[in-house]
Amino acid sequence: MSIQVSPSPIPNSNVVSLTSMLDRDDYLTGLLNQVTATKTEGWLQELRQSAANWVRHSIIPTTREEEWRFTDLSSLRKVQFNLETENFASLEFDILPEAANSRLVFVNGVFAPELSAVTDLPSGIVVSNLAGLPVVEQEGIRQYLAQAEGAQEVFTALNTAGITDAAVVWVKKNVVIETPIHLVFISVAGETAIISQPRCLVVAESGSQVTLVEEYTNRLRAASRREGAESAEEAVYLTNAVTEIWVADNAEVSHTRVEQEGAEAFHIGKTAIAQARDSRYTCHAITLGAKLSRHNLEILQTGEQTQTTLNGLTVITGKQLSDTHSAIALNYPHGTSEQLHKCIVGDRAHAVFNGKVFVPKPAQLTNAAQLNRNLLLSSKARVDTKPQLEITADNVKCAHGATVSQLEDDEIFYLQSRGIDENDARKLLINAFAAEVINQIPVPSLREILLNTVNNLKSLTND
């Protein structure tokens, strides 16, 4: 498999210049010391060391930076995070029937073979943790791991500096995998705040097809079940996740990402995709959890005639803050991208959407559409939206837009006139708004779980 890196990478102001940094970030250095405490060997240790050197000269972003001006990380800096050392061999979590024998489970960033099941997979696909692969196959992964654009963004570099293992999905040339691959990352936190750094690498060789479900969730630590102890939903922890997806010529990847962390958790995620000629990539990104979450979704076109579809849904209540930043670099002709991101915001929650589409001069005959739709359920709910197009090509078809609305009184009244009470009427309208995205997920059991989750969020129907 060969993927040519584009000479026009994604413009990314998240990257911190080494030469511009004069002051050391002691808090970031403390995090770095935690995640680099465990050593590895060979090329992986070299990769980690290079990333660690970058982190030492970087800082955690502040609201003074344009890319982070709506997302204040000062509450994160108040918490001292530690790596988890306890092993968990038995946990309860949702097993998707479609992926009952095709899942990898990581607990606090550590591979859990007792909870994983990768039996009965067809030939032509590798689904494993990195450490469990033969040395020869690990060497093949070297050309892809931490090689995607944006590797020098501070949280991505922090993740790379701490890599000891990773979830690996590798689909061979012309292999079509109908069984979904389920990657589950469970955080188990209690009285001590922990940091976990999940890492995923997906390689789809030429002509291959695969469906991937990437899930971030949390469970109750046994010790926390004691009376008076913190519940899993109230535990403080940080998940710093990075996923790299390489889609070769004429390959197709359908990717669903679900983030449902605990109510006091911090979640920072990077998804970096490289798309070669004639490839097709679809992402369904669902954000439901965490006190503060940030998802950086970056797509780099490395060949002509790519198709990119991005569907996103953010559902937040209380005082949650959810920030989605996407960037699509369409560097070659005949590329197509379509993006729909929806936010449902209740109580005092705050949603942020910043979507960029770059169309330089070589990308003639590009067709790109971007839409952010927001539904505010409370007078104190807030959304900041900024769809962007940067176009220097002159023969393209591009559009972008954003809407912010509330539930319409006449729609609620209409449903009430049909015998539906006000609360149920609001719920029906909210579910219909969310279903436009959820119903496009290709795994039926996951669709049902997510629709039930949204339907059971009672705070959405209370102003």
N, C-alpha and C positions, 0 to 999 in steps of 0.2 A: 504494500500500500504506500502511495506517495502523495503527499499533500504539499503543494507549493504555497509558501507563505507570501501573502500579498505585500507589495511594496507600499501600499497605502493602508497602514494599520488603523485601528479605531482611535481617533483622537480621545485622549483620556486624561482629564485633569485630576483624577484620583491619584495618579502617579506622583510621588514626591521626589524632587530632584535631590540627589546626594550632595551636589555642590552648593545647594541653597540652604542646607540645614546646618545651623551653627550650634543650636542647643540640643542637648540630649533629653529624650523623653524618658524619665526615670520609671514612670508607670509602665510604659511599653517595654522597657528593658526588663522589668520584673516579670511580665507575661512571657517574654522571650526566654528568660532563664527557666521558667516552669516547663515550657513545651520542649526545650532542648535538653532537658535533664537526662533523657533516655537516648543513648547513642546507637547508631547503626554502622554499617560498614560499606566500603567500596563506593560506587558511583552515587548511591543514595545519600551517603553521608556528605559527599562533595556537594551534591545538589542542596542539601539542607544547610550546609555551611555558607554557601553563596547567598542563599536567601536570608540567613541570619545576619550576615554582614550588611545586607541592605536594610533590614529592620533596625539595626543599631543606629543607623543614620536617618531614621524616619521619625515621624510623630503621628499620634492618633489625630485624625481630622477634627477640626472645630467648625463651628457655625460661621466662622469668618471665610471659609472656603466655599465657593459657589456650589460645588457638588454636594455639600453637606449643610447648607445654610438653614434647612428646615429640620434637620435631625441632630439634636444636641446629645452628645455622648458623655456629658459630664456625669450623669448618673452611673454610667458604666465605670468611670474612673474611681468611683467611691468604693468599689467592691474589690476585695482581694481574692482572686481566683486561684485554685489549686488543681493539679491533675488528680484524677480519681485512681486509686490503687486497688479497690475492692473488685472482685470478680462476681458476675451475676450469671448463674447458669440456668435460672428459671425465672421467667417473666411472662406476664400475659400481655398480648397485643393482638391487634386485628390481623388475621391471616386471610389474604385474598384468595378465594377458591381457585381463581384462574392461575394464580402463581404459588400454589401450595407446595410445589416441588421445585421452585425456581426463585428462591429468595436468599439474600445475604443479610444478616443482622449484625449490627455493631452496637455495643452498649458503652456509652461514654467514650465513643471513638475507638473502642477496642473490639476486634472481631469476636463474635460469639458463635462458635461452631455448633454448640448444643441447640441453638435457636434457629440455625440456618438449615436450608434444605435445597440441594442442587442436584437431585437425582432425576433420572429420566429425561434429561435435556438432550436434544438431538446433537449429532456430531456437527462440528463446524462452529461451535460457540464455546468460549471460555467464560465461566462465571466463577470468580474466586476472589479471595483476598490476596493482596500482592505478596505477602510473606509466605503464602501457601503454594505459590507457583514455583516450578523448577527454575533454576538459575538461568538457563538458556532463555526461557520465556520472559523472565525479569529483565534480561538485557534488551529484548525487543521492545519492552515498554519504555525504556530509557529515552527513546527519541520522541515520545509523546508527553510523558509526565512533566508537568510544570513548564511546558513549551508553548502554551497558548498565549495569545495577546493579553496584556494586563497582569502579567505575573509579578510585576513590581509594585502593584497596589499594596498598601501596607498590610491589610488583613490577609490578603492572598499570600504575600510573602511570609507572614507569621505562620500561616498554615503550612506552607512548604518547609519552613524551618523546623517544624515539629513532626514531619511525616515519619512514621514508623511502619505504617500499613495503609492499605487503601482498598476500596472496592473496585474490582476490575471486571469490565464486560467487554469482550473482544469477539466480534462476529466476523467470520472468515468470508472471503470473496464469494459473491453470488449465493450466500446462504440466507434463506428467509426463515426467521424465527417467529412463529405464530404465538407461542407462549409468552406472556408478559414476564419481564424480569423485575422483581420487587427488591429494592434496596431500602432497608429499614434502619434508621439511626435513632436509637432510644437514649434519652438522657435520664439518668436516675440520680437525683440530687436530694439532699436532705438538709442537715444542719450546717454543712460546710459548702460554700459556693465552689463550684467546679468549672473548669473549662474543658471542652472537648472539641477536637478539630477533625471532623469527618472529611475524607477525601475520596472522590470518585473519578475513575478514568473509563471512558467509553470510546471504543474504536470500532467503527463500522466500515469494513473494507468495501471495495468497489462492488456495486450491484447487490449489496446485502440489505436486509430489512430487520428492524427490531423495535419492540415496544418496551419502554422503560418506565417504571414507577419509582420515584425517589421520595421517601417519606421521612419527616423529622417529627418526632413525638416525644412524650415523656411518660414515665411511670413512677409509682410510689415506691420508695425505698422501704424495705421491711421495718427498719428501725424507726421510720417516720410514722408508722401506724400507732405508735404509743400515744396515749392521750396527752394532748398539749404539744406534741411535736408538729413540725411543719408538714403540710401535705405536699404532694408532688406539684400541685398547681401553684403553691405559694413559695416553693423553693427557688432560690436565686442561682442561676447558672448561665454560662455563656457557651453557645454553639457557634463556632467559626468554621463554616463549611465551604469547600471548593469542589466544583465538578467541571471536568474538561470533557468535551465531546468532539470527536473528530469524525466527520462524515465525508467519506471518499466519493469518488465519481459515481454518479447514478445510485448512490445508497440512500436509504430512507430511515430516519429515526423519529419515532413518536415518543415524546418525553413528557411525563406528568410529574410535577414537583409539588408536594403537599407539605406545608409548614404549619404545625399545630403544637407549638411549644407551650410550656406552662405560663401562667399569668404574670410571673415575676421574672421570666427568663429574658435573656438577650440573644437575638439570633442575627448573625451577619453571614450572608451567603453570596458566593460568586458562581455563576454559571457561564462558562466560556465555550463557544461553539465555533468550529472552523468548518465551513461548507465548501467542498470542491465542486467541480463542474457537474451540472445536471442533478445535484443532490437535493433532497427534500428533508426539511427539519420542521417539526411541529412541537411547540411547548405549551402545556397547560399548567400555569403556575398559580397555585391556590395558597393564599395566606390567611390563616385563621388565628394564630396564636402569638405568644410572646408579648411582653411588656413593650419591648422595642425591637423591631425587626427591620432589616435592610437587605434587599436582594438586588445585586448587580447582574444584569443579564446582557451579555455581549456576544454578538454574532458577527463573525468576520467572513465575508465572501471571498473565496480564493479561486473561483472559476466562474465561467459564464452559466447562465440559465439556471440559477438556483431558485428554489422555492422555500420561503420562510413564512411560517404561520405562528404567531404568538398570541395566545389567549391567556388573560390573567384575571383573577378574581381575588379581591381583598375584602374580608369581612371582619370588622373590628368594632369593639364596644369599650365601655369603661373609659380608661385613660390610655388605651393602647396607642402606640405610634407605629405606623407601617410605611416604609419608604421603598418604592420600586424605581430603580434606575435602569433603563434599557438603552442599548446602543446597537444599531445595525449599520454595518459598513458595507455598502453595495459597490464594490470596486470594479465590477466587470459588466459587460452588456447583458441585456435580456434577463436581469434578475427581477424576481417578484417577491414582495413582502407584504404581509397583511397582519396588522396588530389591532387587537381589541383588549383593552384593560378596563375592568369595572371595579368600582369601589363602593361598598356599603358601609357607611360610617354612622355609628350610634353613640349616644351619651356624649362624653367629652373627648372622644377618640379623634385622632389626627392622621389622615392619609396623605401621602406624598407620591406623586407620579411625575417622573421626568423621562420622556422618551425621545431619543435622538435617532434620526435616519440621515446617514451621510451618503450623498450621491455625487462623487467627483466626476470630472469631465470624461474619463474613459467609460463610465457606466451608462452609455447611451441605451435608449429603449428600456429603461427601468420602469417598473410599475410598483409603486409603494403607497400603501394606505395605512393610516394610523388614527385610532380613535380612543379617547379616554372618556368613559361615562361614569358619573359619580352620583350616588344617591345618599343624601344626608337625611338622617332620621331624627335629628335633634337640632334645636336652635343653637346648641353649643358644640356640635360636631364641626370639624374643620377639614378642608381639603385644599392642598396646594398642587396645582397641575401645570405642567409645562411641556406640551408636545412640541418637538422641534424638527424642522427639515433644513438641512444644509446642502444645497444643490448648486453645482457648477456645470452639470451636463445640460444641454439645451433641447434634447429630444427625449423627454421623459413624461410620465404621467404619475404625479405624486399629489397626495392630499393628506391633511391632518386636521384634527379638531378635538375639542373637549366640551363636555356638557356637565353642568352641576344642577341637580334638581332635588325636589322633595316629593313625597307621596302626594298625589293629587287628591284633593278633597272630593271632587266629583267622581273619581274612580272608586274611592272608599264608599261614598254614598250609593253608587250604583250597586255595589256588592251587598251593602246593607239592605237595599230595597229588594234583594233576592233572598233575604232571610239569613244572611251571614252577619254575625256580630262584628263590631269594629275591629277588635283585636285580631280575629281570624281573617278579616278582610286585608288588614295591613300585612299579615303574614303571607297571604296568598300573593300579594303584589311583590313583596320582597323576594319570595321564592322564585317567582317568574323572572325577576331581574337577574337573580343568580343563576338560574337554570340555563340561560343562554350560553354560559361558559361551561358549566358542569356537564351538561348533556353532550358536549363534544368529546369528553374523555372516553377513550376506547375500551376501558375496563368496566363492565357493567356493575360489578359488586362495589367498586370504588365510587362510581357515580351515586349509587344508592346510599352509601355511607356519608358522602359529602352533603347530599340533599337533606338527609335526616339531621345531620349536624347543624346545618343552617336553620332548618325548620325548628329545632329544639333550642335555639338561642333566644330565650324569652326576652332578654334585654333589648333585642332588636325592635320589639313591638311596644316598648315603653319609652315615652319621651321624657 
